Amino acid sequence: MLLHRELTKSIIGAFYRVYDKLDYGYFENVYCGALTLELRRRGHRVQREVRVPVYYDGVIVARYRMDFVVDGAVVLDVKSTRRLPDEAHRQLLNYLRCTNYDVGLILHFGPKPQFHRLISSDHFRRD
């Protein structure tokens, strides 16, 4: 059984609906705006541009900005490039490592829509 199965199913459905209406070619902020609207229409709580501290020896040394957190449970990273960058998975995994979230999705609004699901667990997290 997948963690947050129904939630991620709804998010992925919203992703494909936005892609079907807008297609490929817009910048990321357009897809994020449409995705926010679509997720809220589906009854989800959506947080945008969530700032997350990165700690080293208990001191904040940097901050990440996550694209979305949906229903306080799933992190979304939106990409709208022709090709998914090699570092996209690492970026999302780092978001999960710096937070208490276990599930993340990369939503790639590329020439062909695709999503990637990542799972993190507590043993990968660092303080």
C-alpha positions as CSV (number, residue, x, y, z in Angstrom):
1,M,0.0,0.0,0.0
2,L,1.4,3.4,-1.0
3,L,1.8,6.1,1.6
4,H,-0.8,8.9,1.0
5,R,-2.2,6.9,-2.0
6,E,-5.5,8.8,-2.3
7,L,-3.9,12.2,-1.9
8,T,-1.2,11.6,-4.4
9,K,-3.8,10.1,-6.8
10,S,-5.8,13.4,-6.5
11,I,-2.7,15.5,-7.0
12,I,-1.6,13.6,-10.1
13,G,-5.1,13.9,-11.5
14,A,-4.9,17.7,-10.9
15,F,-1.5,17.7,-12.6
16,Y,-2.8,16.0,-15.7
17,R,-5.9,18.2,-15.9
18,V,-3.7,21.3,-15.8
19,Y,-1.4,19.9,-18.4
20,D,-4.4,18.9,-20.7
21,K,-5.7,22.5,-20.5
22,L,-2.4,24.4,-20.8
23,D,-0.2,21.9,-22.7
24,Y,3.6,22.4,-22.8
25,G,5.4,25.8,-23.1
26,Y,4.5,28.0,-20.2
27,F,6.9,29.0,-17.5
28,E,6.7,27.3,-14.1
29,N,4.8,30.1,-12.4
30,V,1.8,29.7,-14.8
31,Y,1.6,25.9,-14.1
32,C,1.9,26.6,-10.3
33,G,-0.9,29.1,-10.4
34,A,-3.2,26.8,-12.3
35,L,-2.3,23.8,-10.2
36,T,-3.0,25.8,-7.0
37,L,-6.5,26.5,-8.4
38,E,-7.1,23.0,-9.4
39,L,-6.0,21.5,-6.1
40,R,-8.2,23.9,-4.1
41,R,-11.1,23.0,-6.3
42,R,-10.6,19.4,-5.3
43,G,-10.8,20.4,-1.7
44,H,-7.1,20.4,-0.8
45,R,-5.2,22.8,1.5
46,V,-2.3,24.2,-0.5
47,Q,0.7,26.0,0.8
48,R,2.9,27.7,-1.8
49,E,6.6,28.6,-1.7
50,V,7.2,27.1,1.7
51,R,10.5,28.1,3.3
52,V,12.5,25.3,5.0
53,P,15.6,25.8,7.0
54,V,18.7,23.7,6.6
55,Y,20.7,23.1,9.8
56,Y,24.3,22.3,10.4
57,D,25.3,21.6,14.1
58,G,22.0,23.2,15.1
59,V,22.5,26.4,13.2
60,I,20.5,27.5,10.2
61,V,23.0,27.6,7.3
62,A,20.6,27.9,4.4
63,R,16.9,27.8,3.4
64,Y,15.1,26.0,0.7
65,R,11.9,27.2,-0.9
66,M,9.6,24.2,-1.7
67,D,7.0,24.9,-4.4
68,F,4.0,23.3,-2.6
69,V,2.9,21.4,0.4
70,V,-0.5,19.8,0.0
71,D,-2.8,18.9,2.9
72,G,0.3,19.1,5.2
73,A,1.5,15.8,3.9
74,V,2.9,15.8,0.4
75,V,5.7,18.0,-1.1
76,L,5.4,19.0,-4.7
77,D,8.2,20.3,-6.9
78,V,7.1,21.7,-10.3
79,K,9.3,21.7,-13.3
80,S,8.5,23.1,-16.8
81,T,11.8,22.5,-18.7
82,R,12.1,20.6,-21.9
83,R,14.1,17.9,-20.1
84,L,13.9,17.1,-16.4
85,P,17.1,18.3,-14.8
86,D,19.4,15.6,-13.5
87,E,19.4,17.2,-10.0
88,A,15.6,17.3,-9.7
89,H,15.3,14.1,-7.7
90,R,18.2,15.2,-5.4
91,Q,16.5,18.5,-4.8
92,L,13.2,16.9,-3.8
93,L,15.0,14.4,-1.6
94,N,16.7,17.2,0.2
95,Y,13.4,18.9,0.8
96,L,12.1,15.7,2.4
97,R,15.3,15.3,4.5
98,C,15.0,18.8,5.9
99,T,11.3,18.3,6.9
100,N,9.0,15.8,8.5
101,Y,7.4,14.9,5.2
102,D,7.8,11.4,3.8
103,V,6.3,11.8,0.3
104,G,7.2,14.1,-2.5
105,L,6.2,14.4,-6.2
106,I,8.1,16.0,-9.0
107,L,5.5,17.2,-11.5
108,H,7.2,17.8,-14.9
109,F,5.2,20.0,-17.3
110,G,7.6,19.1,-20.2
111,P,6.9,18.2,-23.8
112,K,5.5,14.9,-22.4
113,P,3.9,15.2,-18.9
114,Q,5.4,13.0,-16.3
115,F,5.6,12.7,-12.5
116,H,8.0,11.0,-10.2
117,R,7.3,9.9,-6.6
118,L,9.9,10.0,-3.9
119,I,9.7,8.5,-0.4
120,S,12.0,9.5,2.4
121,S,12.2,8.0,5.9
122,D,13.5,9.2,9.2
123,H,16.8,7.4,9.0
124,F,17.9,9.7,6.1
125,R,17.1,12.9,8.0
126,R,19.9,14.9,9.6
127,D,19.8,17.5,12.3
